[in-house]
Amino acid sequence: MGGLTAGGEEGGRRVYERLRAGERAAGRLLAADGDGRRDEGGGVLRTFRAAGRGAALAGVSLAVSCGLFCLVLVSLCLIPLGVGLITTPPVLAVIREYALGRRLRAREWGGVRIGVAYRPLPPLAPGFAGEAGLCLALLRDPATWRDIGWLFLDCTAGVILSVLAPLVLLYPVWGAVLAAGGWRIFEDSPEWYLFVPVDSQATGLLALALGVVIGLTARWSAPAFVQAYFRLTRAVLAPSREQEMAARINRLTATREDAVDTSAAELRRIERDLHDGAQARLVAVGMDLGLIESLVERDPAKAKELLGKARQSSAEALGELRDLVRGIHPPVLAERGLVDAVRALALRLPVETEVVADVPGRAEAPVEAAAYFATSELLANAVKHAGADRIWIDLGYREGRLRISVGDIGGGGATAAKGTGLAGVERRLGTFDGVLAVSSPPGGPTLATVELPCVLS
C-alpha cells in the first residue's frame, strides 16, 4: 500500500495535521457563544446583497457539495478493498473544512450559530495501520455522518432555497419581457408565468403585474430565503445541545490535563535552574567568604582577590535569578502590560521586527501571561528555525477576542509535529479556550495567529 511508503506516511501526517487544524477551528467556533450579527441593513442594498449571497451559495452548493458528496461515496465504497482507508481521511478533512466554512458564513451572513462537536482525534500511528485507524476513528464520529448528510441536502434542497433569493429579483424582469411582446416568441404553446398562461398582450400585462408584486416582496423575501437556507443547514449540521456540551467538556478536560502537566514540568525546570544555577553560585560565594575570613589577616592580597571573585559570583547569581523571574512572569508584563512587554521582546531580537498594536485595555494577568509566552515562543521559532530576516507582530482586540499575529520572511514549513514548540503553545492556549493557527508553506512566509477569548479592563 502507498501508506507504507515514506511518501504515504508523509501524506498521512499532512492529512492528520489538516484535521487537527480543523479541530482547532471547531474549538474556536465552539468557544464563540451566541448567534452572529444578522444583516439588518435596510432598503435596496440589503435586498441585492441577499440576492448576491443566495446566488453564491447556490453556485457553490451545486458545484462543491455535489462533487464532495460523490467523492466521499466513491471513497467509502473503496474501503472494503483497502484503498478507501487511505483516501477517505483526506476527503473527510476537506469536507470538515468546507462545513466549518459554511458555519462561518451562517454566522456572518445569517446570524445563525451552528454548533460543532467533532470527537478528538486519536494519536496517529506510523504506516498503513495509522491511516486505517484514523479512517475508522473518523467514521465512528457521528459528526462525520452529519457532514455527509448535509452535503446531499445542500446540493438539493439547499440549492433550491438559496437560488430563490436572486430569483425574486430576476423573475420580475422576465414578466416585463413578456409584457413587452416577448409572449409572441412562443407560438405553439403559451409561456407560463407562475399560474398565468401568457399568450396575448392582456395576459402579458397580467404577468407584468405579478412581476411587480414579486419584486415588491423581494425586500423581505430575498433575505428570508437566505435565512431559511442557513436554518436548514443548522437543522442537519448542528449536534444536540448535549453532544455540543460534551464536546466542549472533553476539550476543556484535555486542555486542563495538559495545563497540569505543563505546570509540573515548569516547576521541575525552575527547580533545576535554581539548583544548577543560582544555588550553586551562592554556595560558592559562601565558601569563598569563609576562606576570605580565614585569610584576611594572614594573606590580605589573597583575601582581596577572593573577595572580588565572590562579588562577581554574587552578581552572576543575581542575573540568573532575574532571568528566572523574567521567565516566570516578566516584570514589564506586570507593570506595563502585554503590548509593552511584546515591544520589549522585539527590541531584544537580533532581527528587524515591526510591532503594530491596537489593544484598548488590559486582559486578566493569566491571559496576558499566556499570550506573552506564546508570542515569545513564536518569535524564538522565527529566529532559530525559520532563519527569518524580517519579523512583524500585530496585536489587536475584536469581538471579545485578543488576537496576536506573528509573521516572518523565512524558510517556512513550520508545523506542530516538528517539535518547534508549537505543540506547547497550543497546550498553553487551550487552557484558556484559545487557539493557534499556523500558515507556513515550504519556502515561507510563515504567519502564526493566536486568539484568546477575554475581556479587557
C-alpha positions as CSV (number, residue, x, y, z in Angstrom):
1,M,0.0,0.0,0.0
2,G,1.1,3.6,-0.6
3,G,0.6,4.3,3.1
4,L,3.6,2.0,3.8
5,T,6.0,4.1,1.9
6,A,7.7,7.2,3.2
7,G,5.7,9.4,0.9
8,G,2.5,7.8,2.1
9,E,3.4,8.3,5.7
10,E,4.2,12.0,5.0
11,G,0.8,12.3,3.2
12,G,-0.9,10.7,6.2
13,R,0.8,13.2,8.6
14,R,-0.3,16.1,6.4
15,V,-3.9,14.9,6.5
16,Y,-3.7,14.4,10.2
17,E,-2.3,18.0,10.7
18,R,-5.1,19.3,8.4
19,L,-7.7,17.5,10.6
20,R,-6.1,18.9,13.7
21,A,-6.3,22.4,12.2
22,G,-10.0,21.7,11.6
23,E,-10.3,20.7,15.3
24,R,-8.8,24.0,16.4
25,A,-11.1,25.9,14.1
26,A,-14.0,23.9,15.5
27,G,-12.9,24.8,19.0
28,R,-12.9,28.4,18.1
29,L,-16.5,28.2,16.9
30,L,-17.4,26.2,20.0
31,A,-16.0,28.9,22.2
32,A,-17.9,31.6,20.4
33,D,-21.2,31.8,22.3
34,G,-24.4,33.3,20.9
35,D,-25.6,34.0,17.4
36,G,-23.7,36.2,15.0
37,R,-24.8,39.5,13.7
38,R,-27.7,39.5,11.3
39,D,-27.7,41.7,8.2
40,E,-30.1,44.3,9.5
41,G,-29.4,46.9,6.8
42,G,-32.5,48.2,5.1
43,G,-33.7,49.0,1.7
44,V,-32.4,48.1,-1.7
45,L,-28.8,47.4,-0.7
46,R,-29.9,44.7,1.7
47,T,-32.1,43.1,-0.9
48,F,-29.4,43.0,-3.5
49,R,-26.8,41.8,-1.0
50,A,-29.1,38.9,0.0
51,A,-29.7,38.1,-3.7
52,G,-26.0,38.0,-4.4
53,R,-25.3,35.8,-1.4
54,G,-28.1,33.4,-2.4
55,A,-26.6,33.1,-5.9
56,A,-23.1,32.5,-4.5
57,L,-24.4,29.9,-2.1
58,A,-26.4,28.1,-4.8
59,G,-23.4,28.0,-7.2
60,V,-21.0,26.7,-4.5
61,S,-23.5,24.2,-3.2
62,L,-24.3,22.9,-6.7
63,A,-20.6,22.5,-7.6
64,V,-18.7,21.8,-4.4
65,S,-21.3,20.0,-2.3
66,C,-22.3,17.7,-5.2
67,G,-18.7,17.0,-6.0
68,L,-17.7,16.2,-2.5
69,F,-20.7,14.0,-1.9
70,C,-19.9,11.9,-4.9
71,L,-16.3,11.8,-4.0
72,V,-16.9,10.6,-0.4
73,L,-19.4,8.0,-1.7
74,V,-16.8,6.6,-4.0
75,S,-14.1,6.6,-1.3
76,L,-16.4,4.8,1.2
77,C,-17.2,2.2,-1.4
78,L,-13.5,1.5,-1.8
79,I,-13.0,0.8,1.9
80,P,-13.6,-3.0,1.6
81,L,-10.7,-3.0,-0.9
82,G,-8.4,-1.2,1.4
83,V,-7.9,1.8,-0.8
84,G,-10.7,3.7,0.9
85,L,-8.9,3.5,4.2
86,I,-6.2,5.8,2.7
87,T,-8.4,8.0,0.5
88,T,-11.3,8.6,3.0
89,P,-9.4,10.7,5.6
90,P,-8.2,13.4,3.2
91,V,-11.7,13.6,1.7
92,L,-13.3,14.0,5.1
93,A,-10.7,16.6,6.0
94,V,-11.8,18.7,3.1
95,I,-15.5,18.1,4.0
96,R,-14.8,19.3,7.5
97,E,-13.1,22.5,6.3
98,Y,-16.0,23.1,3.9
99,A,-18.6,22.5,6.6
100,L,-16.8,24.8,9.0
101,G,-16.6,27.5,6.3
102,R,-20.4,27.2,5.9
103,R,-20.8,27.6,9.6
104,L,-18.8,30.8,9.5
105,R,-21.0,32.1,6.6
106,A,-24.1,31.3,8.6
107,R,-22.9,33.4,11.5
108,E,-21.7,36.3,9.3
109,W,-24.5,36.3,6.7
110,G,-27.5,35.0,8.5
111,G,-26.8,35.5,12.2
112,V,-27.3,31.7,12.7
113,R,-25.0,29.9,15.0
114,I,-24.4,26.2,14.0
115,G,-22.8,24.1,16.7
116,V,-19.9,21.8,16.2
117,A,-19.0,18.6,18.1
118,Y,-16.2,16.7,16.4
119,R,-14.6,14.0,18.6
120,P,-10.9,14.4,19.4
121,L,-8.6,12.6,17.1
122,P,-6.5,9.7,18.4
123,P,-2.7,9.8,18.1
124,L,-1.5,8.9,14.6
125,A,0.3,5.6,14.5
126,P,3.0,5.1,11.8
127,G,2.4,3.4,8.5
128,F,-0.8,1.9,7.0
129,A,-2.1,0.9,10.4
130,G,-2.2,4.6,11.5
131,E,-4.0,5.7,8.4
132,A,-6.6,2.9,8.8
133,G,-7.0,3.7,12.4
134,L,-7.6,7.4,11.6
135,C,-10.2,6.5,9.0
136,L,-12.1,4.2,11.4
137,A,-12.0,6.9,14.1
138,L,-13.4,9.4,11.7
139,L,-16.2,7.1,10.6
140,R,-17.1,6.4,14.2
141,D,-17.7,10.1,14.8
142,P,-21.5,10.9,14.4
143,A,-20.4,14.4,13.2
144,T,-18.8,12.8,10.1
145,W,-22.2,11.4,9.0
146,R,-23.9,14.7,9.8
147,D,-21.5,16.3,7.4
148,I,-22.1,13.8,4.7
149,G,-25.8,14.0,5.1
150,W,-25.6,17.8,4.9
151,L,-23.7,17.6,1.6
152,F,-26.6,15.7,0.0
153,L,-29.2,18.1,1.4
154,D,-27.1,21.1,0.4
155,C,-26.9,20.2,-3.2
156,T,-30.7,19.5,-3.4
157,A,-33.0,21.4,-1.1
158,G,-30.2,23.9,-0.2
159,V,-29.7,24.9,-3.9
160,I,-33.5,25.4,-4.3
161,L,-33.7,27.6,-1.2
162,S,-30.7,29.7,-2.0
163,V,-31.5,30.2,-5.7
164,L,-34.9,31.7,-4.7
165,A,-33.1,34.7,-3.3
166,P,-31.8,36.0,-6.6
167,L,-34.8,34.6,-8.4
168,V,-37.3,37.0,-6.8
169,L,-35.3,39.9,-8.3
170,L,-34.8,38.3,-11.8
171,Y,-38.2,36.8,-12.3
172,P,-40.0,40.2,-12.4
173,V,-37.6,41.1,-15.3
174,W,-38.9,38.1,-17.3
175,G,-42.5,39.3,-16.6
176,A,-41.6,42.7,-18.1
177,V,-40.1,41.0,-21.2
178,L,-43.3,39.0,-21.7
179,A,-45.4,42.2,-21.4
180,A,-43.2,44.0,-23.9
181,G,-44.1,41.4,-26.6
182,G,-41.9,38.5,-25.6
183,W,-45.0,36.3,-25.5
184,R,-45.1,36.3,-29.3
185,I,-42.0,34.2,-29.4
186,F,-44.0,31.2,-28.1
187,E,-46.4,30.5,-31.0
188,D,-47.0,26.8,-30.4
189,S,-47.9,27.0,-26.7
190,P,-48.2,29.8,-24.2
191,E,-45.4,30.6,-21.8
192,W,-46.4,30.1,-18.2
193,Y,-45.6,32.9,-15.8
194,L,-46.4,31.4,-12.4
195,F,-50.0,30.3,-12.9
196,V,-50.8,32.6,-15.8
197,P,-50.5,31.3,-19.4
198,V,-49.2,34.2,-21.4
199,D,-50.5,34.1,-25.0
200,S,-51.7,37.7,-25.5
201,Q,-51.0,41.2,-24.6
202,A,-53.6,41.2,-21.8
203,T,-52.0,38.1,-20.2
204,G,-48.6,39.7,-20.7
205,L,-49.7,42.7,-18.7
206,L,-51.0,40.4,-16.1
207,A,-47.6,38.8,-15.9
208,L,-46.1,42.2,-15.5
209,A,-48.4,42.9,-12.6
210,L,-47.4,39.7,-11.0
211,G,-43.8,40.5,-11.5
212,V,-44.2,43.9,-9.9
213,V,-45.8,42.2,-6.8
214,I,-42.9,39.7,-6.7
215,G,-40.4,42.5,-7.0
216,L,-42.0,44.5,-4.2
217,T,-41.9,41.4,-1.9
218,A,-38.2,40.8,-2.6
219,R,-37.3,43.4,0.0
220,W,-38.1,40.8,2.7
221,S,-38.3,37.6,0.8
222,A,-34.8,37.6,-0.5
223,P,-33.2,37.8,2.9
224,A,-35.8,35.4,4.2
225,F,-34.7,32.7,1.7
226,V,-31.1,33.1,2.7
227,Q,-32.1,32.9,6.4
228,A,-34.2,29.8,5.6
229,Y,-31.2,28.2,3.9
230,F,-28.9,28.7,6.9
231,R,-31.6,27.4,9.3
232,L,-32.0,24.3,7.1
233,T,-28.2,23.9,7.3
234,R,-28.3,24.2,11.1
235,A,-31.1,21.6,11.3
236,V,-28.7,19.0,9.6
237,L,-25.3,20.0,10.8
238,A,-25.8,21.1,14.4
239,P,-25.4,18.4,17.1
240,S,-27.7,18.2,20.0
241,R,-27.1,20.5,22.9
242,E,-25.9,17.6,25.0
243,Q,-23.4,16.5,22.3
244,E,-22.1,20.0,21.9
245,M,-21.6,20.4,25.7
246,A,-20.0,17.0,25.9
247,A,-17.5,18.0,23.1
248,R,-16.7,21.3,25.0
249,I,-16.2,19.4,28.3
250,N,-13.9,16.9,26.6
251,R,-11.9,19.7,25.0
252,L,-11.6,21.6,28.3
253,T,-10.7,18.4,30.2
254,A,-7.9,17.7,27.8
255,T,-6.6,21.2,27.9
256,R,-6.7,21.2,31.7
257,E,-4.8,18.0,31.9
258,D,-2.2,19.5,29.6
259,A,-2.1,22.6,31.8
260,V,-1.4,20.4,34.9
261,D,1.4,18.5,33.0
262,T,2.8,21.8,31.8
263,S,2.8,23.4,35.2
264,A,4.5,20.3,36.7
265,A,7.2,20.5,34.0
266,E,7.6,24.2,34.6
267,L,8.1,23.7,38.3
268,R,10.7,21.0,37.6
269,R,12.5,23.4,35.2
270,I,12.5,26.1,37.9
271,E,13.9,23.7,40.5
272,R,16.6,22.5,38.1
273,D,17.6,26.1,37.2
274,L,17.8,27.1,40.8
275,H,19.8,24.1,41.8
276,D,22.2,24.2,38.9
277,G,22.5,27.9,38.6
278,A,21.9,30.5,41.3
279,Q,22.0,28.0,44.2
280,A,25.4,26.6,43.1
281,R,26.8,30.1,42.7
282,L,25.5,31.2,46.2
283,V,27.1,28.1,47.7
284,A,30.4,29.0,46.1
285,V,30.1,32.6,47.4
286,G,29.6,31.2,50.9
287,M,32.7,29.1,50.6
288,D,34.7,32.0,49.3
289,L,33.6,34.2,52.2
290,G,34.6,31.5,54.7
291,L,38.0,31.3,53.1
292,I,38.3,35.1,53.0
293,E,37.6,35.2,56.7
294,S,40.5,32.8,57.4
295,L,42.9,34.7,55.1
296,V,42.0,38.3,55.9
297,E,44.8,38.6,58.5
298,R,47.4,36.1,57.2
299,D,47.2,36.9,53.4
300,P,45.3,40.2,52.7
301,A,46.2,40.1,49.0
302,K,44.7,36.7,48.5
303,A,41.7,37.6,50.6
304,K,41.1,40.7,48.4
305,E,41.3,38.5,45.2
306,L,38.8,36.1,46.6
307,L,36.5,39.0,47.6
308,G,36.4,40.2,44.0
309,K,35.6,36.7,42.8
310,A,32.8,36.4,45.4
311,R,31.4,39.8,44.3
312,Q,31.4,38.6,40.6
313,S,29.8,35.3,41.6
314,S,27.0,37.1,43.5
315,A,26.4,39.4,40.6
316,E,26.1,36.4,38.2
317,A,23.7,34.7,40.7
318,L,21.6,37.8,40.8
319,G,21.5,38.0,37.0
320,E,20.4,34.3,36.8
321,L,17.7,34.9,39.4
322,R,16.4,37.9,37.4
323,D,16.4,35.8,34.2
324,L,14.5,33.1,36.1
325,V,11.9,35.6,37.4
326,R,11.6,37.0,33.9
327,G,10.8,33.5,32.6
328,I,8.2,33.0,35.3
329,H,6.4,36.4,34.9
330,P,8.3,39.3,33.3
331,P,8.2,42.5,35.4
332,V,7.5,44.6,32.4
333,L,4.4,42.4,31.7
334,A,3.1,43.1,35.2
335,E,3.9,46.7,35.2
336,R,3.3,47.9,31.6
337,G,1.0,45.2,30.1
338,L,1.1,42.9,27.1
339,V,1.8,45.5,24.4
340,D,4.9,47.0,26.0
341,A,6.1,43.5,27.1
342,V,5.9,42.4,23.4
343,R,7.7,45.5,22.3
344,A,10.4,44.8,24.8
345,L,10.7,41.3,23.4
346,A,11.0,42.7,19.9
347,L,13.8,45.1,20.9
348,R,15.9,42.1,22.2
349,L,15.6,40.2,18.9
350,P,18.6,40.1,16.5
351,V,16.2,40.5,13.6
352,E,14.4,43.6,12.3
353,T,11.0,43.5,14.0
354,E,7.9,45.7,13.5
355,V,5.2,45.8,16.1
356,V,1.7,47.2,15.4
357,A,-0.8,47.2,18.3
358,D,-4.4,48.2,18.9
359,V,-5.4,46.8,22.2
360,P,-7.6,49.3,24.2
361,G,-7.0,47.9,27.7
362,R,-5.5,45.1,29.6
363,A,-6.7,41.5,30.0
364,E,-6.5,39.4,33.1
365,A,-3.0,38.5,34.3
366,P,-3.2,34.8,33.4
367,V,-4.4,35.6,29.9
368,E,-1.7,38.2,29.4
369,A,0.9,35.7,30.5
370,A,-0.4,33.0,28.2
371,A,-0.4,35.5,25.3
372,Y,3.1,36.8,26.2
373,F,4.8,33.4,26.4
374,A,3.0,32.2,23.2
375,T,4.3,35.2,21.4
376,S,7.8,34.7,22.9
377,E,7.9,31.1,21.6
378,L,6.7,32.1,18.1
379,L,9.4,34.7,17.9
380,A,12.0,32.2,19.1
381,N,10.9,29.8,16.4
382,A,11.1,32.6,13.8
383,V,14.7,33.4,14.8
384,K,16.1,29.9,15.5
385,H,14.3,27.7,13.0
386,A,13.0,29.8,10.2
387,G,16.1,31.9,9.6
388,A,13.9,35.0,9.2
389,D,15.4,38.3,8.1
390,R,12.3,40.3,9.0
391,I,9.5,39.8,11.5
392,W,6.3,41.6,12.1
393,I,3.9,41.4,15.1
394,D,0.3,42.6,15.0
395,L,-1.8,42.8,18.2
396,G,-5.5,43.5,18.2
397,Y,-8.7,43.0,20.0
398,R,-12.1,42.5,18.4
399,E,-15.4,40.9,19.4
400,G,-14.2,39.7,22.7
401,R,-11.0,38.0,21.4
402,L,-7.4,39.0,21.7
403,R,-5.5,38.3,18.5
404,I,-1.8,38.2,18.0
405,S,-0.2,37.6,14.6
406,V,3.5,36.8,14.2
407,G,4.8,36.7,10.6
408,D,8.2,36.2,9.2
409,I,10.0,36.1,5.9
410,G,11.9,32.8,6.4
411,G,12.1,29.2,5.4
412,G,8.6,28.2,6.3
413,G,7.4,24.6,6.8
414,A,6.6,25.1,10.5
415,T,4.1,22.5,12.0
416,A,3.3,21.4,15.5
417,A,4.5,17.9,14.6
418,K,8.2,19.0,14.1
419,G,8.8,19.8,17.7
420,T,9.4,23.5,17.2
421,G,7.4,24.4,20.4
422,L,4.1,25.0,18.6
423,A,2.5,22.0,20.3
424,G,3.4,23.5,23.7
425,V,1.9,26.8,22.6
426,E,-1.3,25.0,21.6
427,R,-1.5,23.4,25.1
428,R,-0.9,26.7,26.9
429,L,-3.6,28.4,24.8
430,G,-6.0,25.6,25.2
431,T,-6.2,26.1,28.9
432,F,-7.9,29.4,28.2
433,D,-10.0,28.2,25.3
434,G,-7.5,29.8,22.9
435,V,-6.4,28.6,19.5
436,L,-3.3,28.7,17.3
437,A,-3.5,28.8,13.5
438,V,-0.3,28.5,11.5
439,S,0.2,29.1,7.8
440,S,3.7,28.1,6.8
441,P,4.2,26.8,3.3
442,P,7.7,25.5,2.4
443,G,9.8,28.5,1.4
444,G,7.7,30.8,3.5
445,P,6.4,33.2,4.6
446,T,5.1,32.0,7.9
447,L,2.1,33.5,9.7
448,A,1.1,32.3,13.1
449,T,-2.0,33.7,14.7
450,V,-3.0,33.3,18.4
451,E,-6.6,34.0,19.5
452,L,-7.7,34.2,23.2
453,P,-11.2,35.0,24.4
454,C,-11.0,37.6,27.1
455,V,-12.5,40.8,28.5
456,L,-10.3,44.0,28.6
457,S,-10.3,46.3,31.6
